[in-house]
Amino acid sequence: MTVQHDIYAVDQLLLWLEDNVETGYGVHFDNELEIHSAIALAALKRLLPHKVNMPFIERYLTVAVSADHLTTLDEHVFSEEVESAYSCVAKRDMGYFLKLWETLDSAKESEDFYLKLSPKTQAIIAEAIKQGAQCLEFDRDAEDSFVYKRPRVVIMK
């Protein structure tokens, strides 16, 4: 499911709730919980105050991590990618923006970029993709709790 479809679903839900707010209809959930349409409408409007007159259909989820995670090699790879005609990287004073691939398999096909990055940076990208992000910001001021766990080496005899 993409963000575009999610926004369409929210639009449809808001329209249905507005139409049924006075009728006493409720929203039923699988666990048999029922929420009155007026309560659901009020809650959605509080959660989505920016939803009014929204001209943009597509939205991107960006996650931010500290640029301190980048190695010197990663910085070099990012700098080279910025110069590419079809770059997925944008440089800024405080770090980089990286437009992510839809899947980790697609990222791994990017031999000229993704596969040149350090295992730690690849793990950060993989986690961002797993969480549904479309953009990753490496920012010098960002705070995060990402902990890279090195894969264990198994020595076979």
FENGI-V136232 format. One record per pair of residues at least 6 apart in sequence whose ideal C-beta (glycine too) atoms are under 6 Angstrom apart, sorted by the first residue. I is the first residue (numbers start at 1). GAP is how many residues later the second one is. If there is no record, write none. Layout:
i | gap
I | GAP
I | GAP
This chain:
i | gap
3 | 56
4 | 53
4 | 54
17 | 20
17 | 23
17 | 24
20 | 17
21 | 16
21 | 17
21 | 20
25 | 12
26 | 8
26 | 9
26 | 10
26 | 11
27 | 8
27 | 13
28 | 6
60 | 74
60 | 75
61 | 72
61 | 73
62 | 73
62 | 75
63 | 65
63 | 70
63 | 73
64 | 73
64 | 75
64 | 78
65 | 59
65 | 77
65 | 79
65 | 81
66 | 76
66 | 78
67 | 28
67 | 71
67 | 72
67 | 73
69 | 55
70 | 68
71 | 47
74 | 43
74 | 44
74 | 47
77 | 39
77 | 40
78 | 11
78 | 18
81 | 6
81 | 8
81 | 32
82 | 7
82 | 9
88 | 11
89 | 7
89 | 9
90 | 7
94 | 45
94 | 46
95 | 43
95 | 44
95 | 45
96 | 42
97 | 40
98 | 38
99 | 36
100 | 29
100 | 33
100 | 34
100 | 36
101 | 6
104 | 22
104 | 25
107 | 7
120 | 28
123 | 25
124 | 22
128 | 8
